[in-house]
Amino acid sequence: LKEIAQESIKNVSALIKKYTNKDISQYDIHIQFIQTYDGVEGDSASVSIATAVISAIEEIPIDQTIALTGSLNVRGDVMPIGGATAKIEAAAEAGMKKVLIPKSNLKDVMIEKKYEDMIEIIPTETLSDVLENILISGSKKDKLIEKMKTQAIKNCELHELEEATEIAKTDDEYRFTVKTNKDTYQSKTNIL
């Protein structure tokens, strides 16, 4: 792995520990990058790596009709990647029914007309969004997502939370603003 990919793995490890409360050093984890001859250079697989490891540790299967791409930052936000259009088209060619991409890449996507009916593009903003869309439904998934959301709230409190104000509530989500002593974040949380 090249430098950026190595940093990405460190971020993924920290996120897995943060959101699952499991020390992954207690597991024998091996990630194989298929068809890479010169090494892995970027971090656009970090969403896939985190999803695969969490799926294995939590014993929750992944929907194999969904492809995914995206970079993760240390907060668990899905960051933009390069080559989104080509990755979506490749997923469609491979027979995938859906593809999860960073929401911030949506404006850059220009897939050929022939792919539009072949694949559904689902934008994601957080690791929680990714897992909600790709893990097979069941009580284990529900518990994991709830645990992740609870952990996210605790993390806000740990970062010197000054104010959390609900700004909107619909039938299926809350949108709120969190103010810390350093930053203001806007977020949304789906209601299960």
C-alpha contacts under 8 A as a table, 3 or more apart, distances in Angstrom:
res1	aa1	res2	aa2	distance
1	L	5	A	5.77
1	L	6	Q	5.94
1	L	39	G	5.42
1	L	40	V	5.05
1	L	41	E	6.68
2	K	5	A	5.46
2	K	6	Q	6.16
2	K	39	G	6.57
2	K	40	V	5.90
2	K	41	E	5.12
2	K	42	G	7.60
3	E	6	Q	5.12
3	E	7	E	6.32
3	E	41	E	7.28
4	I	7	E	5.17
4	I	8	S	6.20
4	I	41	E	6.36
4	I	42	G	5.50
4	I	43	D	6.24
5	A	8	S	4.90
5	A	9	I	6.34
5	A	40	V	6.34
5	A	41	E	5.81
5	A	42	G	5.16
5	A	43	D	5.02
6	Q	9	I	5.16
6	Q	10	K	6.50
7	E	10	K	5.09
7	E	11	N	6.32
8	S	11	N	5.06
8	S	12	V	6.17
8	S	43	D	5.61
8	S	46	S	6.09
8	S	71	S	7.87
8	S	72	L	7.42
9	I	12	V	4.99
9	I	13	S	6.10
9	I	46	S	6.91
10	K	13	S	5.10
10	K	14	A	6.28
11	N	14	A	5.17
11	N	15	L	6.17
11	N	72	L	7.38
11	N	73	N	6.70
11	N	74	V	5.46
12	V	15	L	5.05
12	V	16	I	6.11
12	V	46	S	6.56
12	V	49	I	7.41
12	V	50	A	5.66
12	V	72	L	7.32
12	V	74	V	7.70
13	S	16	I	5.24
13	S	17	K	6.33
13	S	24	I	7.13
13	S	50	A	7.79
14	A	17	K	5.23
14	A	18	K	6.01
14	A	74	V	7.41
15	L	18	K	4.88
15	L	19	Y	5.98
15	L	50	A	7.94
15	L	74	V	6.69
15	L	75	R	7.49
15	L	76	G	6.55
16	I	19	Y	5.40
16	I	20	T	5.69
16	I	21	N	7.42
16	I	22	K	7.21
16	I	24	I	7.57
16	I	50	A	6.89
16	I	54	I	6.74
17	K	20	T	5.50
17	K	21	N	4.96
17	K	22	K	5.03
17	K	23	D	5.57
17	K	24	I	6.71
18	K	21	N	5.56
18	K	22	K	7.74
18	K	151	Q	7.48
19	Y	147	K	7.10
19	Y	148	M	5.07
19	Y	151	Q	6.23
19	Y	152	A	7.85
20	T	54	I	7.80
20	T	144	L	7.29
20	T	147	K	7.31
20	T	148	M	7.01
23	D	26	Q	5.94
23	D	27	Y	7.91
24	I	27	Y	5.28
25	S	28	D	7.48
29	I	53	V	7.72
31	I	49	I	7.59
33	F	36	T	6.15
33	F	40	V	7.68
36	T	39	G	5.64
36	T	40	V	6.65
42	G	45	A	7.76
43	D	46	S	5.54
43	D	70	G	7.71
43	D	71	S	5.51
43	D	72	L	7.90
44	S	47	V	7.14
44	S	69	T	5.95
44	S	70	G	4.74
44	S	71	S	4.59
44	S	81	I	5.81
44	S	82	G	7.85
45	A	48	S	5.16
45	A	49	I	6.11
45	A	69	T	5.96
45	A	70	G	6.19
45	A	71	S	6.43
46	S	49	I	4.97
46	S	50	A	6.04
46	S	69	T	7.83
46	S	70	G	6.55
46	S	71	S	5.21
46	S	72	L	5.88
47	V	50	A	5.27
47	V	51	T	6.09
47	V	68	L	7.32
47	V	69	T	6.15
47	V	70	G	5.33
47	V	71	S	5.75
47	V	72	L	5.99
47	V	78	V	7.39
47	V	127	L	7.17
47	V	130	V	7.88
48	S	51	T	5.10
48	S	52	A	6.07
48	S	68	L	6.32
48	S	69	T	6.39
48	S	70	G	7.60
49	I	52	A	5.19
49	I	53	V	6.15
50	A	53	V	5.31
50	A	54	I	6.00
51	T	54	I	5.26
51	T	55	S	5.93
51	T	130	V	7.80
51	T	131	L	6.76
52	A	55	S	5.10
52	A	56	A	6.22
52	A	62	I	7.84
53	V	56	A	5.13
53	V	57	I	6.09
54	I	57	I	5.14
54	I	58	E	5.80
54	I	59	E	7.94
55	S	58	E	5.37
55	S	59	E	5.54
55	S	60	I	4.91
55	S	61	P	5.98
55	S	62	I	6.75
55	S	135	L	7.47
56	A	59	E	5.01
56	A	60	I	6.74
56	A	61	P	7.68
58	E	140	K	7.53
58	E	144	L	7.92
59	E	140	K	7.93
60	I	135	L	6.52
60	I	136	I	6.74
60	I	140	K	6.60
60	I	141	K	6.51
61	P	135	L	5.93
61	P	136	I	5.65
62	I	134	I	5.75
62	I	135	L	4.54
62	I	136	I	5.67
63	D	66	I	5.97
63	D	134	I	5.49
63	D	135	L	5.89
63	D	136	I	5.78
64	Q	67	A	7.65
64	Q	96	M	7.95
65	T	95	G	7.62
65	T	96	M	4.89
65	T	97	K	5.42
65	T	98	K	6.62
66	I	96	M	5.63
66	I	97	K	6.02
66	I	98	K	4.76
66	I	99	V	5.41
66	I	100	L	7.32
66	I	134	I	6.67
67	A	91	A	6.31
67	A	96	M	6.35
67	A	98	K	6.32
67	A	99	V	4.55
67	A	100	L	6.25
68	L	99	V	5.34
68	L	100	L	4.50
68	L	101	I	6.07
69	T	81	I	7.74
69	T	87	K	7.96
69	T	99	V	7.91
69	T	100	L	6.35
69	T	101	I	5.43
69	T	102	P	7.36
70	G	78	V	5.93
70	G	79	M	6.07
70	G	80	P	6.20
70	G	81	I	5.80
70	G	101	I	6.02
70	G	102	P	5.70
71	S	78	V	5.59
71	S	79	M	4.94
71	S	80	P	6.46
71	S	81	I	6.48
72	L	75	R	7.77
72	L	76	G	5.65
72	L	77	D	5.58
72	L	78	V	4.84
72	L	79	M	5.76
72	L	127	L	7.59
73	N	76	G	5.46
73	N	77	D	5.56
73	N	78	V	6.82
73	N	79	M	6.86
74	V	77	D	7.46
76	G	126	T	5.66
76	G	127	L	5.37
76	G	128	S	7.93
77	D	125	E	5.80
77	D	126	T	4.33
77	D	127	L	6.27
78	V	102	P	5.66
78	V	103	K	7.89
78	V	124	T	6.71
78	V	125	E	5.02
78	V	126	T	5.05
78	V	127	L	6.50
79	M	102	P	5.96
79	M	104	S	7.14
79	M	125	E	7.59
80	P	102	P	5.43
80	P	103	K	7.63
80	P	104	S	5.72
80	P	105	N	5.64
81	I	84	A	6.62
81	I	102	P	7.46
81	I	105	N	7.18
83	G	86	A	5.44
83	G	87	K	6.21
84	A	87	K	5.10
84	A	88	I	6.14
84	A	101	I	7.46
84	A	105	N	6.85
84	A	108	D	7.54
84	A	109	V	6.42
85	T	88	I	5.19
85	T	89	E	6.23
85	T	108	D	7.57
85	T	109	V	5.11
85	T	110	M	6.00
85	T	111	I	5.71
86	A	89	E	5.15
86	A	90	A	6.06
86	A	111	I	7.82
87	K	90	A	5.07
87	K	91	A	6.16
88	I	91	A	5.10
88	I	92	A	6.30
88	I	99	V	6.63
88	I	111	I	7.53
88	I	121	I	7.88
89	E	92	A	5.05
89	E	93	E	6.18
89	E	111	I	6.68
89	E	112	E	7.95
89	E	115	Y	6.54
90	A	93	E	5.00
90	A	94	A	6.14
91	A	94	A	5.04
91	A	95	G	6.49
91	A	96	M	5.41
91	A	99	V	7.07
91	A	119	I	7.94
92	A	95	G	5.19
92	A	96	M	5.31
92	A	97	K	6.98
92	A	115	Y	6.51
92	A	118	M	5.95
92	A	119	I	5.64
93	E	96	M	7.48
96	M	99	V	7.24
96	M	119	I	6.74
97	K	118	M	6.75
97	K	119	I	4.89
97	K	120	E	6.31
98	K	119	I	5.13
98	K	120	E	4.50
98	K	121	I	5.86
98	K	122	I	7.06
99	V	119	I	7.03
99	V	120	E	6.30
99	V	121	I	5.12
99	V	122	I	6.01
100	L	121	I	6.17
100	L	122	I	4.81
100	L	123	P	5.80
100	L	124	T	6.49
100	L	130	V	7.11
101	I	105	N	6.98
101	I	106	L	7.75
101	I	121	I	7.17
101	I	122	I	6.32
101	I	123	P	5.15
101	I	124	T	6.05
102	P	105	N	5.42
102	P	106	L	7.22
102	P	123	P	5.48
102	P	124	T	5.11
102	P	125	E	6.14
103	K	106	L	5.48
103	K	123	P	4.30
103	K	124	T	5.11
103	K	125	E	5.82
104	S	107	K	7.08
104	S	123	P	7.98
104	S	125	E	7.95
105	N	108	D	5.36
105	N	109	V	6.67
106	L	109	V	5.41
106	L	123	P	7.04
111	I	115	Y	6.53
111	I	116	E	7.09
112	E	115	Y	5.73
112	E	116	E	7.07
113	K	116	E	5.40
114	K	117	D	6.90
114	K	118	M	7.39
115	Y	118	M	4.96
115	Y	119	I	6.45
116	E	119	I	6.16
116	E	120	E	7.57
117	D	120	E	7.58
124	T	127	L	7.90
124	T	129	D	5.63
124	T	130	V	6.12
125	E	129	D	6.40
125	E	130	V	7.90
126	T	129	D	5.11
126	T	130	V	6.52
127	L	130	V	5.01
127	L	131	L	6.25
128	S	131	L	5.19
128	S	132	E	6.08
128	S	145	I	6.62
128	S	148	M	6.97
128	S	149	K	7.78
129	D	132	E	5.17
129	D	133	N	6.32
130	V	133	N	5.30
130	V	134	I	6.15
131	L	134	I	5.23
131	L	135	L	5.48
131	L	145	I	7.64
132	E	135	L	6.14
132	E	141	K	7.84
132	E	145	I	7.10
135	L	141	K	6.80
136	I	141	K	7.16
137	S	140	K	7.98
137	S	141	K	5.95
137	S	142	D	7.40
138	G	141	K	5.38
138	G	142	D	6.31
139	S	142	D	5.00
139	S	143	K	6.10
140	K	143	K	5.19
140	K	144	L	6.17
141	K	144	L	5.11
141	K	145	I	6.16
142	D	145	I	5.29
142	D	146	E	6.13
142	D	192	L	7.83
143	K	146	E	5.14
143	K	147	K	6.01
144	L	147	K	5.00
144	L	148	M	6.12
145	I	148	M	5.04
145	I	149	K	6.24
146	E	149	K	5.16
146	E	150	T	6.14
147	K	150	T	5.09
147	K	151	Q	6.06
148	M	151	Q	5.03
148	M	152	A	6.12
149	K	152	A	4.98
149	K	153	I	6.37
149	K	189	T	7.61
150	T	153	I	5.21
150	T	154	K	6.32
151	Q	154	K	4.95
151	Q	155	N	6.06
152	A	155	N	5.03
152	A	156	C	6.39
153	I	156	C	5.13
153	I	157	E	6.46
154	K	157	E	5.00
154	K	158	L	6.22
155	N	158	L	4.99
155	N	159	H	6.33
156	C	159	H	5.23
156	C	160	E	7.15
156	C	161	L	5.81
156	C	178	V	7.61
156	C	180	T	7.80
157	E	160	E	5.75
157	E	161	L	4.83
158	L	161	L	6.87
159	H	180	T	6.54
159	H	181	N	7.99
160	E	180	T	5.63
160	E	181	N	6.29
161	L	164	A	7.50
161	L	178	V	7.34
161	L	179	K	6.25
161	L	180	T	4.66
161	L	181	N	7.07
162	E	178	V	7.76
162	E	179	K	5.56
162	E	180	T	5.10
162	E	181	N	6.56
163	E	178	V	5.89
163	E	179	K	5.15
163	E	180	T	7.01
164	A	176	F	6.93
164	A	177	T	5.78
164	A	178	V	4.51
164	A	179	K	6.35
165	T	176	F	5.70
165	T	177	T	5.57
165	T	178	V	6.70
166	E	169	K	7.58
166	E	174	Y	7.13
166	E	175	R	6.32
166	E	176	F	4.45
166	E	177	T	6.69
167	I	174	Y	7.78
167	I	175	R	5.82
167	I	176	F	5.06
167	I	177	T	7.03
168	A	174	Y	5.87
168	A	175	R	5.15
168	A	176	F	6.77
169	K	172	D	7.82
169	K	173	E	5.97
169	K	174	Y	4.58
169	K	175	R	6.40
170	T	173	E	5.42
170	T	174	Y	6.51
171	D	191	I	7.62
172	D	190	N	5.66
172	D	191	I	4.91
172	D	192	L	7.23
173	E	188	K	6.67
173	E	189	T	5.42
173	E	190	N	4.06
173	E	191	I	4.95
174	Y	188	K	5.48
174	Y	189	T	5.19
174	Y	190	N	6.33
174	Y	191	I	7.12
175	R	186	Q	7.38
175	R	187	S	5.76
175	R	188	K	4.22
175	R	189	T	6.45
176	F	186	Q	5.84
176	F	187	S	5.53
176	F	188	K	6.17
177	T	184	T	6.90
177	T	185	Y	5.64
177	T	186	Q	4.43
177	T	187	S	6.26
178	V	184	T	5.68
178	V	185	Y	5.14
178	V	186	Q	6.30
178	V	187	S	7.70
179	K	182	K	7.78
179	K	183	D	6.03
179	K	184	T	4.40
179	K	185	Y	6.40
180	T	183	D	5.35
180	T	184	T	6.22
